Amino acid sequence: MNQSYLIFMLGSAMIAAGVHYLLAGGMKKRGLLAALTFVLGAVLGAVCAKLAYCLICIQDVLMDGFSETLLTDNMECVSFYGGVAGVIAGAVLAAKCTGNKPMEALNAYAPAGALMAAMARFAEYFLGTINVGRMIEDEAFQFFPLALGVDFGYGYTEWYLAVFMLCGIAGVIVFLVSLNIFKEKRFLRTLFYLLLPQIIFESLRNYNRLTWTQFVRVEQLACMIYIEAIYLLYAVWAGKGTKNRFLPAIVGLVCAGVFVGLEFALDKTNLPHVLTYGVMIVGLAVLGYMEYFGFKKLQKE
């Protein structure tokens, strides 16, 4: 594996742990909590990222061999959002070990987690074309951080849309919003807005092993599953007497269907990409408004 990537990830994790320590002032044994979250998050994040890939791409795993897949350092053979689930599980276990309530610990960790997710995306700079988009032929746009140049030798360089930079920038924005604006349900709201823009970023990726039936991008689907789960939690917590409490979840399912249709259109039709991505952006705006709608319903209760 690329040593620069490992060093960058280690440094990023240490920075995130420091931010977590500063934010966990009201938690029990905050030093130990931050340290355990760092260690358990790293271990479970790596394990879950690999296991999620194995489950999603079981046919490839059976062909290549399970042990070979587990031991390979090919970063295409991991699931980023499986890793996210592992880090969350690590934070919950750290809370249990230090006598803290899991949700309170997650609320304290949320901004640091968003920062770590952003830095993990920036680290993909060292992994070549792992998370890039389509080739950019217009020289006016062939510059970093908008595009990543890949040197093929003999003075020949191809430029690709640097999707990982877009992901990282979005993560930094969510970190700042989580730190300064989100006061209630910080973990859930941070997770929601961290995943929301990833739906379009996953679509922009040029190549992804984690794809079913050619156009269903599994990690895009994983984002929608996380988002739908948050909508359902809002509805349950709002209580039976709350009107339209399941509206966000219903709208979320409709948007998920629209996104699948858009991915099919991108892959199988000649519709202008400006149109398809324009509709996708509108869909993301609707999902964002539904989160606000559901959160406000929850606040009233």
C-alpha positions as CSV (number, residue, x, y, z in Angstrom):
1,M,0.0,0.0,0.0
2,N,1.1,3.6,-0.7
3,Q,3.1,4.7,2.4
4,S,2.1,8.4,1.8
5,Y,-1.5,7.3,2.0
6,L,-0.9,5.5,5.3
7,I,1.0,8.4,6.8
8,F,-1.7,10.9,5.8
9,M,-4.4,8.7,7.2
10,L,-2.5,8.2,10.5
11,G,-2.0,11.9,10.9
12,S,-5.6,12.6,10.0
13,A,-6.8,10.1,12.6
14,M,-4.6,11.7,15.3
15,I,-6.0,15.2,14.4
16,A,-9.5,13.9,14.6
17,A,-8.8,12.3,17.9
18,G,-7.5,15.6,19.2
19,V,-10.6,17.4,18.1
20,H,-12.7,14.6,19.7
21,Y,-10.9,15.1,23.0
22,L,-11.6,18.9,22.9
23,L,-15.3,18.3,22.2
24,A,-15.8,15.6,24.8
25,G,-15.4,18.0,27.8
26,G,-18.6,16.8,29.4
27,M,-18.0,13.1,28.9
28,K,-16.6,10.6,31.5
29,K,-12.9,9.8,31.1
30,R,-12.7,11.9,27.9
31,G,-9.0,11.1,27.3
32,L,-9.6,7.4,27.4
33,L,-12.8,7.8,25.4
34,A,-10.9,9.7,22.6
35,A,-8.1,7.1,22.6
36,L,-10.4,4.1,22.5
37,T,-12.5,5.7,19.8
38,F,-9.3,6.3,17.8
39,V,-8.1,2.7,18.2
40,L,-11.5,0.8,17.9
41,G,-12.6,3.1,15.1
42,A,-9.5,2.4,13.1
43,V,-9.6,-1.4,13.7
44,L,-13.4,-1.9,13.1
45,G,-13.4,0.7,10.3
46,A,-10.8,-1.3,8.4
47,V,-12.5,-4.7,9.1
48,C,-16.0,-3.5,8.2
49,A,-14.7,-1.8,5.1
50,K,-13.2,-5.1,3.9
51,L,-16.1,-7.3,5.0
52,A,-18.7,-5.0,3.4
53,Y,-16.8,-5.3,0.1
54,C,-16.8,-9.1,0.4
55,L,-20.5,-9.2,0.9
56,I,-21.3,-6.8,-1.9
57,C,-18.9,-8.4,-4.4
58,I,-19.3,-12.0,-3.3
59,Q,-18.9,-13.4,-6.8
60,D,-15.6,-11.7,-7.3
61,V,-14.5,-12.9,-3.9
62,L,-15.3,-16.5,-4.7
63,M,-13.4,-16.3,-7.9
64,D,-10.3,-14.5,-6.4
65,G,-10.4,-16.4,-3.1
66,F,-11.6,-15.1,0.3
67,S,-8.2,-15.0,1.9
68,E,-6.6,-13.3,-1.1
69,T,-9.3,-10.6,-1.0
70,L,-9.0,-10.1,2.7
71,L,-5.2,-9.7,2.6
72,T,-4.9,-7.6,-0.6
73,D,-3.9,-4.0,-0.1
74,N,-5.8,-3.0,-3.2
75,M,-7.9,0.0,-2.0
76,E,-10.6,-0.8,-4.7
77,C,-11.5,-3.8,-2.6
78,V,-13.0,-1.9,0.3
79,S,-16.3,-0.2,1.0
80,F,-16.0,3.4,2.3
81,Y,-19.4,3.3,3.9
82,G,-18.8,-0.1,5.4
83,G,-15.8,1.7,7.0
84,V,-18.0,4.5,8.2
85,A,-20.3,1.9,10.0
86,G,-17.2,0.3,11.6
87,V,-16.0,3.7,12.9
88,I,-19.4,4.4,14.4
89,A,-19.4,0.9,16.0
90,G,-16.0,1.7,17.5
91,A,-17.3,5.0,19.0
92,V,-20.2,3.1,20.5
93,L,-17.9,0.5,22.0
94,A,-15.6,3.2,23.4
95,A,-18.6,4.8,25.0
96,K,-19.6,1.6,26.6
97,C,-16.1,0.9,27.9
98,T,-15.8,4.3,29.6
99,G,-19.3,4.4,31.1
100,N,-20.8,7.0,28.7
101,K,-24.2,6.8,27.0
102,P,-23.6,5.8,23.3
103,M,-25.7,8.5,21.8
104,E,-24.2,11.3,23.9
105,A,-20.7,10.0,22.9
106,L,-21.7,9.9,19.3
107,N,-23.0,13.5,19.5
108,A,-19.7,14.6,21.0
109,Y,-17.7,12.7,18.3
110,A,-19.8,13.8,15.3
111,P,-17.8,16.9,14.2
112,A,-14.5,15.0,14.6
113,G,-16.0,12.0,12.6
114,A,-17.0,14.4,9.8
115,L,-13.4,15.8,9.8
116,M,-12.0,12.3,9.7
117,A,-14.2,11.4,6.7
118,A,-13.1,14.5,4.9
119,M,-9.5,13.8,5.5
120,A,-9.9,10.1,4.4
121,R,-11.3,11.4,1.1
122,F,-8.4,13.9,0.7
123,A,-6.0,10.9,1.3
124,E,-7.3,9.3,-1.9
125,Y,-5.1,11.7,-3.7
126,F,-2.3,9.2,-3.1
127,L,-4.3,6.3,-4.6
128,G,-4.3,7.4,-8.2
129,T,-7.5,6.9,-10.1
130,I,-9.4,5.2,-7.2
131,N,-12.0,8.0,-6.8
132,V,-11.9,10.1,-9.9
133,G,-14.5,11.0,-12.5
134,R,-14.6,11.3,-16.3
135,M,-11.7,12.4,-18.3
136,I,-11.4,16.2,-18.7
137,E,-10.2,17.1,-22.2
138,D,-10.6,20.9,-21.9
139,E,-7.2,22.3,-20.9
140,A,-8.8,25.2,-19.1
141,F,-10.1,22.8,-16.5
142,Q,-6.9,20.6,-16.2
143,F,-5.7,21.8,-12.9
144,F,-5.7,20.5,-9.3
145,P,-7.8,20.4,-7.2
146,L,-10.5,20.4,-9.8
147,A,-8.8,17.6,-11.7
148,L,-6.1,15.0,-11.1
149,G,-3.3,14.5,-13.6
150,V,-2.2,10.9,-14.2
151,D,1.3,10.7,-15.8
152,F,1.6,7.7,-18.1
153,G,5.1,8.5,-19.0
154,Y,6.7,9.9,-22.2
155,G,5.2,13.3,-21.4
156,Y,1.7,12.0,-21.7
157,T,-0.8,13.0,-18.9
158,E,-4.5,12.4,-18.7
159,W,-6.7,14.5,-16.5
160,Y,-9.7,13.3,-14.6
161,L,-12.3,15.0,-12.4
162,A,-11.0,14.9,-8.8
163,V,-14.2,13.5,-7.2
164,F,-12.3,12.7,-4.0
165,M,-11.6,16.4,-3.6
166,L,-15.3,17.3,-3.9
167,C,-16.1,14.7,-1.3
168,G,-13.4,16.0,1.0
169,I,-14.5,19.7,0.6
170,A,-18.1,18.7,1.3
171,G,-16.9,16.8,4.4
172,V,-15.1,19.9,5.7
173,I,-18.2,22.0,5.3
174,V,-20.3,19.5,7.2
175,F,-17.6,19.5,9.9
176,L,-17.9,23.2,10.3
177,V,-21.7,23.2,10.3
178,S,-21.8,20.3,12.8
179,L,-19.3,22.1,15.1
180,N,-21.0,25.5,15.0
181,I,-24.7,25.0,14.2
182,F,-25.9,21.5,15.1
183,K,-26.7,21.5,18.8
184,E,-29.5,18.8,19.0
185,K,-29.3,15.4,17.4
186,R,-25.8,16.3,16.3
187,F,-24.7,12.9,15.3
188,L,-27.7,12.0,13.2
189,R,-27.8,15.4,11.5
190,T,-24.0,15.3,10.8
191,L,-24.3,11.8,9.4
192,F,-27.2,12.9,7.2
193,Y,-25.5,15.9,5.6
194,L,-22.2,14.0,5.3
195,L,-23.9,11.3,3.2
196,L,-26.3,13.5,1.3
197,P,-23.9,15.0,-1.3
198,Q,-22.1,11.6,-1.6
199,I,-25.1,10.4,-3.7
200,I,-24.1,12.7,-6.6
201,F,-20.4,12.3,-6.0
202,E,-20.8,8.5,-6.2
203,S,-22.5,9.0,-9.5
204,L,-19.7,11.2,-10.8
205,R,-17.1,8.4,-10.2
206,N,-15.7,7.0,-13.4
207,Y,-15.3,3.4,-12.1
208,N,-16.5,1.5,-9.1
209,R,-16.3,-2.2,-8.4
210,L,-19.2,-1.9,-6.0
211,T,-21.9,-1.8,-8.8
212,W,-24.8,-4.2,-9.3
213,T,-26.5,-4.7,-12.7
214,Q,-24.2,-2.2,-14.3
215,F,-26.0,1.0,-13.0
216,V,-27.0,0.4,-9.4
217,R,-24.0,1.8,-7.4
218,V,-24.1,0.1,-4.0
219,E,-22.4,2.8,-2.0
220,Q,-24.8,5.3,-3.4
221,L,-27.6,2.9,-2.3
222,A,-25.9,2.7,1.1
223,C,-26.1,6.4,1.5
224,M,-29.9,6.3,0.8
225,I,-30.3,3.5,3.3
226,Y,-28.6,5.5,6.0
227,I,-30.7,8.5,5.1
228,E,-33.9,6.6,5.2
229,A,-33.0,5.1,8.6
230,I,-32.6,8.6,10.0
231,Y,-36.0,9.7,8.6
232,L,-37.6,6.7,10.3
233,L,-35.9,7.5,13.6
234,Y,-37.3,11.0,13.4
235,A,-40.7,9.6,12.7
236,V,-40.6,7.2,15.6
237,W,-39.3,9.8,18.1
238,A,-41.9,12.3,17.0
239,G,-44.6,10.2,18.4
240,K,-47.9,8.8,17.2
241,G,-49.8,12.1,17.4
242,T,-47.5,14.0,15.0
243,K,-49.0,14.7,11.6
244,N,-47.1,13.7,8.5
245,R,-44.2,12.2,10.6
246,F,-43.6,9.6,7.9
247,L,-43.6,12.0,5.0
248,P,-39.8,12.4,4.9
249,A,-39.4,8.6,4.7
250,I,-42.0,8.3,1.9
251,V,-40.4,11.2,0.0
252,G,-37.0,9.5,0.5
253,L,-38.2,6.3,-1.1
254,V,-39.5,8.3,-4.1
255,C,-36.2,10.1,-4.5
256,A,-34.3,6.8,-4.2
257,G,-36.4,5.5,-7.1
258,V,-35.7,8.6,-9.1
259,F,-32.0,8.3,-8.5
260,V,-32.0,4.7,-9.8
261,G,-33.8,5.9,-12.9
262,L,-31.2,8.7,-13.3
263,E,-28.4,6.2,-13.0
264,F,-30.0,4.1,-15.7
265,A,-30.4,7.1,-17.9
266,L,-26.7,8.0,-17.5
267,D,-25.6,4.5,-18.4
268,K,-28.1,3.5,-21.0
269,T,-29.5,6.6,-22.7
270,N,-28.2,9.7,-24.5
271,L,-29.9,12.2,-22.3
272,P,-27.7,15.3,-21.6
273,H,-25.8,14.9,-18.4
274,V,-26.6,18.4,-17.5
275,L,-30.3,17.4,-17.3
276,T,-29.8,14.2,-15.4
277,Y,-27.5,15.7,-12.8
278,G,-29.7,18.8,-12.6
279,V,-32.6,16.5,-11.6
280,M,-30.4,14.7,-9.1
281,I,-29.4,18.0,-7.5
282,V,-33.1,18.9,-7.1
283,G,-33.6,15.5,-5.5
284,L,-30.8,16.2,-3.0
285,A,-32.4,19.5,-2.2
286,V,-35.7,17.8,-1.5
287,L,-34.0,15.3,0.7
288,G,-32.3,18.1,2.7
289,Y,-35.6,19.9,3.1
290,M,-37.3,16.7,4.3
291,E,-34.6,16.3,7.0
292,Y,-35.3,19.8,8.2
293,F,-39.0,19.1,8.1
294,G,-38.6,15.9,10.1
295,F,-36.2,17.5,12.6
296,K,-38.7,20.4,13.2
297,K,-41.5,17.9,13.8
298,L,-39.2,16.2,16.4
299,Q,-38.4,19.5,18.1
300,K,-42.0,20.4,18.5
301,E,-42.5,17.2,20.4
